């Protein structure tokens, strides 16, 4: 039981860290993009580079989160998983609302 608890705690911390990275990446992206948009000399290539870099990093973090979610799923009983899914969905909704709102 202790090993399982340690494993679940470790996965949960990794998920939390990746979620924080995702929010921080979005904040950095919006600040960089806004700065480029406010500069008259900014080229389309510069804007595209910032967008592509952010898109790539966001996909990587999303994939990391999905892999960690799989690890969590396999380490739990169906009853435990049902409870965790509700928490994960709430966390996902919070992250999505933050990144989509432009906050």
C-alpha positions as CSV (number, residue, x, y, z in Angstrom):
1,X,0.0,0.0,0.0
2,X,2.8,2.4,0.8
3,X,4.6,1.7,-2.5
4,X,1.3,2.4,-4.3
5,X,0.8,5.6,-2.4
6,X,4.3,6.7,-3.2
7,X,3.8,5.9,-6.9
8,X,0.5,7.7,-7.1
9,X,1.9,10.7,-5.3
10,X,4.9,10.8,-7.6
11,X,2.6,10.7,-10.7
12,X,0.3,13.4,-9.2
13,X,3.3,15.7,-8.6
14,X,4.5,15.2,-12.2
15,X,1.0,15.9,-13.5
16,X,0.8,19.1,-11.4
17,X,4.3,20.2,-12.6
18,X,3.4,19.6,-16.3
19,X,0.1,21.5,-15.8
20,X,2.0,24.4,-14.3
21,X,4.5,24.3,-17.2
22,X,1.6,24.4,-19.7
23,X,0.1,27.5,-18.0
24,X,3.6,29.2,-17.9
25,X,4.3,28.4,-21.5
26,X,1.0,29.9,-22.5
27,X,1.7,33.1,-20.5
28,X,5.2,33.4,-22.1
29,X,3.7,32.8,-25.5
30,X,1.0,35.5,-25.2
31,X,3.6,38.0,-23.8
32,X,6.0,37.3,-26.7
33,X,3.3,37.4,-29.3
34,X,1.8,40.6,-28.0
35,X,5.3,42.2,-27.9
36,X,5.9,41.2,-31.5
37,X,2.5,42.5,-32.6
38,X,3.2,45.8,-31.0
39,X,6.4,46.2,-33.0
40,X,5.9,47.6,-36.4
41,X,9.0,45.9,-37.9
42,X,7.9,42.4,-36.9
43,X,7.8,40.1,-39.9
44,X,5.3,37.3,-40.6
45,X,8.2,34.8,-40.3
46,X,8.9,36.0,-36.7
47,X,5.3,35.6,-35.7
48,X,5.1,32.2,-37.3
49,X,8.3,31.1,-35.5
50,X,6.8,32.1,-32.1
51,X,3.5,30.3,-32.9
52,X,5.2,27.2,-34.2
53,X,7.6,27.0,-31.2
54,X,4.6,27.4,-28.8
55,X,2.6,24.8,-30.7
56,X,5.4,22.3,-30.5
57,X,6.0,22.8,-26.8
58,X,2.3,22.7,-26.0
59,X,1.9,19.4,-27.9
60,X,4.9,17.9,-26.0
61,X,3.5,19.0,-22.7
62,X,0.0,17.6,-23.6
63,X,1.5,14.3,-24.7
64,X,3.5,14.2,-21.4
65,X,0.2,14.8,-19.5
66,X,-1.5,12.0,-21.4
67,X,1.3,9.5,-20.7
68,X,1.2,10.4,-17.0
69,X,-2.6,10.0,-17.0
70,X,-2.1,6.5,-18.4
71,X,0.4,5.7,-15.7
72,X,-2.0,6.9,-13.1
73,X,-4.8,4.9,-14.7
74,X,-2.9,1.6,-14.7
75,X,-1.8,2.1,-11.0
76,X,-5.4,2.4,-9.7
77,X,-8.4,0.3,-9.2
78,X,-11.5,1.2,-11.3
79,X,-13.2,2.7,-8.2
80,X,-10.1,4.9,-7.5
81,X,-9.9,5.9,-11.1
82,X,-13.6,7.1,-11.2
83,X,-12.8,9.5,-8.4
84,X,-9.6,10.7,-10.0
85,X,-11.2,11.3,-13.4
86,X,-13.5,13.9,-11.9
87,X,-10.5,15.7,-10.4
88,X,-8.5,15.5,-13.7
89,X,-11.5,16.8,-15.6
90,X,-11.8,19.8,-13.3
91,X,-8.1,20.5,-13.6
92,X,-8.3,20.2,-17.4
93,X,-11.3,22.6,-17.5
94,X,-9.4,25.1,-15.3
95,X,-6.3,24.9,-17.5
96,X,-8.3,25.2,-20.7
97,X,-10.3,28.2,-19.4
98,X,-7.1,29.9,-18.4
99,X,-5.3,29.4,-21.6
100,X,-8.3,30.1,-23.8
101,X,-9.3,33.2,-21.9
102,X,-6.0,34.9,-22.6
103,X,-5.4,35.4,-18.9
